[in-house]
Amino acid sequence: MAGKSEIEWTDLTWNPVTGCSKISQGCKFCYAERMAKRLHAMGVDRYRDGFKTTLHADLLEVPKRWRGRKRVFVNSMSDLFHRDVPTQFIRDVFRTIEEAPNHVFQVLTKRSGRLARLADTLEWPSNLWMGVSVEHERTAGRVDDLRVVPAAVRFLSCEPLIGPLDGLELRDIDWVIVGGESGPGARPMREEWVQSILSQCESVDVPFFFKQWGGVRKKTTGRRLNGTTYDEFPQTSFESAGTAAA
Protein backbone atom coordinates (compact mmCIF):
# COMPACT_ATOMS: atom_id res chain seq x y z
CA MET A 1 0.00 0.00 0.00
CA ALA A 2 3.10 2.15 0.03
CA GLY A 3 6.14 1.55 -2.06
CA LYS A 4 8.65 2.67 -4.64
CA SER A 5 7.00 3.98 -7.78
CA GLU A 6 7.84 3.63 -11.45
CA ILE A 7 5.91 6.85 -12.17
CA GLU A 8 8.51 9.24 -13.51
CA TRP A 9 7.43 12.32 -11.57
CA THR A 10 7.33 10.77 -8.10
CA ASP A 11 9.37 8.50 -5.82
CA LEU A 12 6.80 6.65 -3.74
CA THR A 13 3.08 5.94 -3.73
CA TRP A 14 0.94 5.98 -0.56
CA ASN A 15 -2.60 4.66 -0.68
CA PRO A 16 -4.67 5.37 2.46
CA VAL A 17 -7.66 5.04 0.10
CA THR A 18 -8.16 2.45 -2.64
CA GLY A 19 -10.94 2.06 -5.15
CA CYS A 20 -12.79 4.59 -7.26
CA SER A 21 -15.49 5.02 -9.92
CA LYS A 22 -15.43 6.44 -13.42
CA ILE A 23 -16.22 10.13 -13.85
CA SER A 24 -14.97 11.08 -17.34
CA GLN A 25 -13.48 9.65 -20.53
CA GLY A 26 -10.01 9.73 -19.00
CA CYS A 27 -11.15 6.91 -16.70
CA LYS A 28 -12.16 4.55 -19.51
CA PHE A 29 -9.11 2.28 -19.31
CA CYS A 30 -8.14 3.00 -15.69
CA TYR A 31 -4.86 1.29 -14.77
CA ALA A 32 -5.79 1.30 -11.06
CA GLU A 33 -8.99 -0.61 -11.77
CA ARG A 34 -7.08 -3.24 -13.75
CA MET A 35 -4.55 -3.61 -10.95
CA ALA A 36 -7.24 -3.78 -8.25
CA LYS A 37 -9.01 -6.60 -10.09
CA ARG A 38 -5.74 -8.47 -10.37
CA LEU A 39 -4.98 -8.03 -6.67
CA HIS A 40 -8.50 -9.11 -5.76
CA ALA A 41 -8.08 -12.29 -7.82
CA MET A 42 -4.78 -12.93 -6.00
CA GLY A 43 -6.58 -12.76 -2.66
CA VAL A 44 -4.91 -9.56 -1.40
CA ASP A 45 -6.94 -8.63 1.67
CA ARG A 46 -7.01 -4.87 1.07
CA TYR A 47 -8.69 -5.54 -2.28
CA ARG A 48 -11.26 -8.05 -1.03
CA ASP A 49 -13.95 -5.64 -2.25
CA GLY A 50 -12.21 -5.14 -5.58
CA PHE A 51 -12.28 -1.54 -6.76
CA LYS A 52 -14.88 -0.35 -4.26
CA THR A 53 -13.76 2.82 -2.47
CA THR A 54 -12.11 1.64 0.76
CA LEU A 55 -10.45 3.60 3.57
CA HIS A 56 -7.27 2.25 5.18
CA ALA A 57 -6.96 4.23 8.40
CA ASP A 58 -4.14 1.98 9.61
CA LEU A 59 -1.91 3.44 6.88
CA LEU A 60 -2.31 7.07 7.92
CA GLU A 61 0.81 7.10 10.10
CA VAL A 62 3.11 5.27 7.68
CA PRO A 63 4.77 8.32 5.97
CA LYS A 64 6.01 9.64 9.30
CA ARG A 65 8.43 6.69 9.44
CA TRP A 66 10.07 7.34 6.07
CA ARG A 67 13.58 8.76 6.07
CA GLY A 68 15.18 11.11 3.59
CA ARG A 69 13.34 13.44 1.22
CA LYS A 70 10.86 11.94 -1.19
CA ARG A 71 8.07 12.92 -3.52
CA VAL A 72 4.99 10.91 -2.58
CA PHE A 73 2.01 10.38 -4.88
CA VAL A 74 -1.07 10.14 -2.65
CA ASN A 75 -3.73 7.61 -3.70
CA SER A 76 -2.41 6.31 -6.98
CA MET A 77 -5.15 3.68 -6.59
CA SER A 78 -8.01 6.07 -5.86
CA ASP A 79 -9.13 9.71 -5.73
CA LEU A 80 -8.91 11.45 -2.34
CA PHE A 81 -11.85 13.71 -3.25
CA HIS A 82 -14.18 10.88 -4.26
CA ARG A 83 -17.68 11.36 -2.81
CA ASP A 84 -17.28 8.22 -0.68
CA VAL A 85 -14.23 9.60 1.16
CA PRO A 86 -15.44 11.48 4.27
CA THR A 87 -14.21 15.04 4.70
CA GLN A 88 -12.72 14.12 8.06
CA PHE A 89 -10.62 11.42 6.43
CA ILE A 90 -9.30 13.97 3.94
CA ARG A 91 -8.37 16.15 6.92
CA ASP A 92 -6.60 13.17 8.51
CA VAL A 93 -4.54 12.66 5.34
CA PHE A 94 -3.65 16.36 5.25
CA ARG A 95 -2.59 16.21 8.91
CA THR A 96 -0.24 13.31 8.19
CA ILE A 97 1.25 15.34 5.32
CA GLU A 98 1.85 18.26 7.66
CA GLU A 99 3.50 15.95 10.21
CA ALA A 100 5.90 14.55 7.58
CA PRO A 101 7.48 17.84 6.42
CA ASN A 102 10.61 16.26 4.96
CA HIS A 103 8.56 14.88 2.06
CA VAL A 104 6.46 16.44 -0.70
CA PHE A 105 3.01 14.91 -1.18
CA GLN A 106 1.39 15.07 -4.62
CA VAL A 107 -2.41 14.79 -4.59
CA LEU A 108 -4.23 14.45 -7.92
CA THR A 109 -7.99 14.50 -8.46
CA LYS A 110 -10.62 14.52 -11.18
CA ARG A 111 -13.22 15.64 -8.61
CA SER A 112 -12.26 19.29 -8.87
CA GLY A 113 -15.74 20.49 -7.91
CA ARG A 114 -15.52 18.88 -4.48
CA LEU A 115 -11.94 20.05 -4.15
CA ALA A 116 -12.99 23.66 -4.73
CA ARG A 117 -15.92 23.39 -2.31
CA LEU A 118 -13.75 22.01 0.48
CA ALA A 119 -10.65 24.14 -0.15
CA ASP A 120 -11.45 26.82 2.44
CA THR A 121 -12.30 24.23 5.10
CA LEU A 122 -8.94 22.44 4.90
CA GLU A 123 -5.53 23.29 6.33
CA TRP A 124 -3.00 23.31 3.49
CA PRO A 125 0.53 22.23 4.52
CA SER A 126 3.37 23.82 2.59
CA ASN A 127 4.60 20.39 1.44
CA LEU A 128 1.32 19.47 -0.29
CA TRP A 129 1.16 19.84 -4.08
CA MET A 130 -2.39 19.76 -5.44
CA GLY A 131 -3.22 18.77 -9.00
CA VAL A 132 -6.15 18.04 -11.29
CA SER A 133 -6.38 15.72 -14.28
CA VAL A 134 -7.26 17.42 -17.57
CA GLU A 135 -7.60 14.95 -20.45
CA HIS A 136 -9.17 17.16 -23.13
CA GLU A 137 -10.95 20.47 -23.60
CA ARG A 138 -14.20 19.20 -22.09
CA THR A 139 -12.49 18.85 -18.70
CA ALA A 140 -10.53 22.11 -18.83
CA GLY A 141 -12.92 23.65 -16.29
CA ARG A 142 -11.08 21.68 -13.62
CA VAL A 143 -8.23 24.17 -13.96
CA ASP A 144 -10.50 26.99 -12.77
CA ASP A 145 -11.46 24.92 -9.72
CA LEU A 146 -7.80 24.29 -8.93
CA ARG A 147 -6.98 27.98 -9.09
CA VAL A 148 -9.01 28.70 -5.93
CA VAL A 149 -7.04 26.16 -3.91
CA PRO A 150 -4.41 27.68 -1.57
CA ALA A 151 -1.83 24.94 -2.21
CA ALA A 152 1.89 25.75 -2.32
CA VAL A 153 2.06 24.15 -5.78
CA ARG A 154 -0.85 23.71 -8.20
CA PHE A 155 -0.29 21.32 -11.08
CA LEU A 156 -2.04 19.77 -14.07
CA SER A 157 -1.78 16.18 -15.20
CA CYS A 158 -2.78 16.07 -18.86
CA GLU A 159 -2.82 12.28 -18.89
CA PRO A 160 -4.17 10.38 -20.61
CA LEU A 161 -4.18 13.19 -23.15
CA ILE A 162 -6.99 12.14 -25.48
CA GLY A 163 -7.76 15.46 -27.15
CA PRO A 164 -6.33 18.93 -27.79
CA LEU A 165 -5.87 21.52 -25.04
CA ASP A 166 -5.11 24.59 -27.11
CA GLY A 167 -6.66 27.18 -24.80
CA LEU A 168 -5.23 26.33 -21.40
CA GLU A 169 -5.38 29.16 -18.86
CA LEU A 170 -2.13 28.68 -16.92
CA ARG A 171 -2.43 31.66 -14.60
CA ASP A 172 -1.49 30.54 -11.05
CA ILE A 173 -0.52 27.07 -12.29
CA ASP A 174 2.97 25.95 -11.28
CA TRP A 175 3.58 22.74 -13.22
CA VAL A 176 2.17 20.73 -16.14
CA ILE A 177 2.61 17.00 -16.76
CA VAL A 178 1.66 15.47 -20.13
CA GLY A 179 1.39 11.80 -20.99
CA GLY A 180 -0.29 9.44 -23.41
CA GLU A 181 -2.54 6.56 -22.42
CA SER A 182 -0.91 3.16 -22.01
CA GLY A 183 -2.00 -0.44 -21.69
CA PRO A 184 -4.77 -2.45 -23.37
CA GLY A 185 -7.02 -0.34 -25.60
CA ALA A 186 -4.79 2.75 -25.28
CA ARG A 187 -6.10 5.67 -27.34
CA PRO A 188 -3.49 7.49 -29.46
CA MET A 189 -2.07 10.87 -28.49
CA ARG A 190 -1.20 13.25 -31.31
CA GLU A 191 2.12 15.04 -31.34
CA GLU A 192 0.49 18.39 -32.16
CA TRP A 193 -1.52 18.20 -28.90
CA VAL A 194 1.70 17.79 -26.93
CA GLN A 195 3.54 20.51 -28.84
CA SER A 196 0.66 22.92 -28.20
CA ILE A 197 0.82 22.38 -24.43
CA LEU A 198 4.61 22.70 -24.45
CA SER A 199 4.38 26.01 -26.30
CA GLN A 200 1.77 27.31 -23.89
CA CYS A 201 3.95 26.39 -20.92
CA GLU A 202 7.04 27.98 -22.45
CA SER A 203 5.16 31.21 -23.17
CA VAL A 204 4.42 31.74 -19.46
CA ASP A 205 7.44 29.95 -17.94
CA VAL A 206 5.51 27.04 -16.43
CA PRO A 207 7.67 23.91 -15.91
CA PHE A 208 6.77 21.11 -18.34
CA PHE A 209 7.17 17.37 -17.67
CA PHE A 210 6.65 14.91 -20.51
CA LYS A 211 5.90 11.53 -18.97
CA GLN A 212 5.37 9.22 -21.95
CA TRP A 213 3.98 8.71 -25.44
CA GLY A 214 2.09 5.69 -24.14
CA GLY A 215 0.53 3.00 -26.29
CA VAL A 216 -0.02 -0.69 -25.69
CA ARG A 217 3.74 -1.14 -25.12
CA LYS A 218 4.80 2.18 -23.67
CA LYS A 219 8.44 1.18 -23.14
CA THR A 220 8.93 0.99 -26.90
CA THR A 221 7.56 4.49 -27.53
CA GLY A 222 9.57 6.17 -24.77
CA ARG A 223 9.27 9.70 -23.46
CA ARG A 224 11.44 11.90 -25.65
CA LEU A 225 9.88 14.92 -27.35
CA ASN A 226 11.78 16.98 -29.94
CA GLY A 227 14.80 14.80 -29.14
CA THR A 228 14.67 15.96 -25.53
CA THR A 229 13.59 14.47 -22.20
CA TYR A 230 11.47 17.09 -20.43
CA ASP A 231 11.93 16.55 -16.69
CA GLU A 232 11.07 20.00 -15.35
CA PHE A 233 9.70 20.46 -11.82
CA PRO A 234 8.42 23.50 -9.93
CA GLN A 235 11.23 25.54 -8.41
CA THR A 236 10.68 25.00 -4.69
CA SER A 237 13.06 24.63 -1.77
CA PHE A 238 12.43 20.87 -1.94
CA GLU A 239 13.55 20.64 -5.54
CA SER A 240 16.58 22.84 -4.89
CA ALA A 241 17.71 20.47 -2.15
CA GLY A 242 17.14 17.39 -4.29
CA THR A 243 15.41 14.13 -3.39
CA ALA A 244 16.79 11.06 -1.76
CA ALA A 245 16.62 7.70 -3.42
CA ALA A 246 13.54 5.75 -2.40
Protein Blocks (a to p, Z undefined) as FASTA:
>chain_A
ZZcdfbfkbmbdcdfbgcdddfbfklmmgfklmmmmmmmmnopaklmnojaccddfklmm
mmmmpgcjddddehklbcfkbfklcfklmmmmmmmmmmmmmbccddddfklmlmmmmmmm
pccdfkbccddddfbfklmmmmmmmmmpccfbdcddddddfbdcfkbcfehiabdcdddd
edehiacddfklmmmmmmmmmmnopacddfbggijblmlnojaeehiacfbdcddfklmn
opadZZ
